[in-house]
Amino acid sequence: MMLLAIILPFLSFIVRGKVLTGIICFILQITVIGWLPAAIWAVMSLNNDRANKRNEDLIRAVREGRK
């Protein structure tokens, strides 16, 4: 998924279900200068999604441990 975010940033958004964000990223990506910011944006978004999932898993584990 990380490779997809670097090579085709707009597609990584669309695969994760963020279609509108993918379209905006595609518009940014079609310019040569805009490709690098689009790739950085996609990688950062992917990392944020992974961090949110880890946090949710940790919160769920803590709540289950209290019972």
C-alpha positions in Angstrom: 0.0 0.0 0.0 2.9 2.3 0.8 4.4 1.8 -2.7 1.0 2.6 -4.2 0.8 5.8 -2.2 4.2 6.9 -3.6 3.7 5.9 -7.2 0.0 6.7 -7.7 -1.1 8.8 -4.7 -4.7 9.4 -5.9 -5.3 5.7 -6.3 -4.2 5.0 -2.7 -7.0 7.3 -1.5 -9.6 5.7 -3.7 -8.7 2.2 -2.6 -9.2 3.2 1.0 -12.6 4.6 0.2 -11.8 8.3 0.1 -13.0 9.0 -3.4 -13.4 12.8 -3.1 -9.9 13.1 -1.6 -8.6 10.9 -4.4 -10.0 13.2 -7.0 -8.5 16.3 -5.4 -5.2 14.4 -5.1 -5.4 13.4 -8.8 -5.9 17.1 -9.8 -2.8 18.0 -7.8 -0.9 15.0 -9.2 -1.5 15.7 -12.9 1.0 18.6 -12.7 4.7 17.6 -12.6 5.3 19.9 -9.6 2.2 18.7 -7.8 3.2 15.0 -7.9 5.6 15.2 -5.0 3.2 17.0 -2.6 0.5 14.5 -3.6 2.8 11.6 -2.9 3.8 13.1 0.5 0.1 13.8 1.3 -0.9 10.2 0.5 1.9 8.7 2.6 1.1 10.9 5.5 -2.6 10.0 5.3 -1.8 6.3 5.1 0.4 6.6 8.2 -2.3 8.5 10.1 -4.9 5.8 9.2 -2.6 3.1 10.5 -1.9 5.1 13.7 -5.7 5.6 14.3 -6.3 1.9 13.9 -3.5 1.1 16.4 -5.0 3.5 18.9 -8.4 2.1 18.5 -7.0 -1.4 19.0 -5.2 -0.3 22.2 -8.3 1.4 23.6 -10.4 -1.7 22.9 -7.8 -3.9 24.6 -7.6 -1.6 27.7 -11.4 -1.6 28.0 -11.6 -5.4 27.7 -8.8 -5.7 30.3 -10.8 -3.8 32.9 -13.7 -6.2 32.8 
